[in-house]
Amino acid sequence: MAKVKTVLSWCIPMVLITVVLMTPTISQAGAASIKIWPYQLTPQMPWDAGSPEGYYQTFFEVRNGVFFAPLKLPLGVGAKITKVTYYHRGYPGGSTAVYIVRVKMGPGMEPQDVASGGSQDVTGEIIPVVLDLSFGDPILRSGYQYYLHVESPNNLGFIHGIQINYYVP
């Protein structure tokens, strides 16, 4: 009986410690999302290199340029992107496009499309645009770096942020 009490006296705390340490891992499972605000995008180049205006970027919007952001998405067996939405405002002549690509370093290093979409809405209202996931591979794979690529060809198409929904089993 004394041996049982001794074993239980260290076994129960070990089980509790194990449960506490596993809790962050368990809580990461399920549906989640990340938001990329316009100020988090890095300008690659102004759309029209000869334009005296160049690209435009504030905390609230980007336009007239090409922008990108590396994405930190959870990688794991079965993890995948479920929906990508960006917020567009356009005036006559304005359009925007958003892409998610992934790249694996090494021979044959070519970006692979994950999702893409665009809008030519010219109402002047901020509208949600859902990217197409059907032609790419939305499963998050290890060994790849994921990037967000944003295009606004002039001062008439604005992007106000991007939301990426994903699922981790």
Residue pairs with C-beta under 8 A, 6 or more apart in sequence:
28 74
28 168
29 168
29 169
30 167
30 168
31 82
31 165
31 166
31 167
32 74
32 165
32 166
32 167
32 168
33 163
33 164
33 165
33 166
34 71
34 72
34 73
34 163
34 164
34 166
35 161
35 162
35 163
35 164
36 69
36 71
36 148
36 161
36 162
36 163
36 164
37 59
37 161
38 57
38 58
38 59
38 60
38 61
38 62
38 159
38 160
38 161
39 57
39 58
39 59
40 69
41 57
41 62
41 67
41 68
41 69
41 148
41 150
42 67
42 68
42 69
43 55
43 57
43 62
43 65
43 66
43 67
44 65
44 66
44 67
44 68
45 55
45 65
45 66
46 53
46 54
46 55
46 64
46 65
47 55
47 64
47 65
47 66
47 151
47 152
47 153
47 154
48 64
48 154
51 64
53 64
53 155
54 64
54 65
55 62
55 63
55 64
55 65
55 66
55 67
56 62
56 63
56 64
56 65
56 155
57 65
57 67
60 160
61 89
61 158
61 159
61 160
62 150
62 152
62 158
62 159
63 152
63 154
63 155
63 156
63 157
63 158
63 159
64 152
64 153
64 154
64 155
65 152
66 149
66 150
66 151
66 152
67 149
67 150
67 151
67 152
67 159
68 147
68 148
68 149
68 150
69 147
69 148
69 150
70 145
70 146
70 147
70 148
71 100
71 146
71 147
71 148
71 164
73 79
73 81
73 140
73 146
73 164
73 166
74 140
74 166
74 168
75 140
75 141
75 142
76 140
76 168
76 169
77 169
78 139
78 167
78 168
78 169
79 139
79 140
79 166
79 167
79 168
79 169
80 138
80 139
80 140
80 166
80 167
81 100
81 114
81 115
81 133
81 138
81 140
81 164
81 165
81 166
82 133
82 138
82 165
82 166
82 167
83 130
83 133
83 164
83 165
84 98
84 100
84 115
84 117
84 130
84 131
84 133
84 162
84 163
84 164
84 165
85 128
85 129
85 130
85 131
85 162
85 163
85 165
86 96
86 98
86 117
86 128
86 129
86 131
86 150
86 159
86 160
86 161
86 162
86 163
87 126
87 127
87 128
87 129
87 159
87 160
87 161
87 162
88 96
88 119
88 121
88 126
88 127
88 128
88 129
88 157
88 158
88 159
88 160
89 124
89 125
89 126
89 127
89 157
89 158
89 160
90 96
90 119
90 120
90 121
90 122
90 123
90 124
90 156
90 157
90 158
91 122
91 124
91 156
91 157
92 122
92 156
93 122
93 154
93 156
94 120
94 122
94 152
94 154
94 155
94 156
94 157
94 158
95 118
95 119
95 120
95 152
95 153
95 156
95 157
96 118
96 119
96 129
96 150
96 151
96 152
96 157
96 158
96 159
97 116
97 117
97 118
97 119
97 150
97 151
98 116
98 117
98 118
98 129
98 131
98 148
98 149
98 150
98 151
98 159
98 162
99 113
99 114
99 115
99 116
99 131
99 148
99 149
99 150
99 151
100 113
100 114
100 115
100 116
100 131
100 136
100 146
100 147
100 148
100 149
100 164
101 111
101 112
101 113
101 114
101 146
101 147
101 149
102 111
102 112
102 114
102 141
102 144
102 145
102 146
102 147
103 109
103 110
103 111
103 112
103 144
103 145
103 147
104 143
104 144
104 145
105 145
111 147
112 136
112 137
112 144
113 135
113 136
114 133
114 136
114 137
114 138
114 146
115 131
115 132
115 133
115 136
115 138
116 131
116 132
116 135
116 136
117 129
117 130
117 131
117 132
118 129
119 127
119 129
119 157
121 127
121 129
122 156
126 158
126 160
140 146
140 166
148 162
148 164
150 159
150 162
152 158
152 159
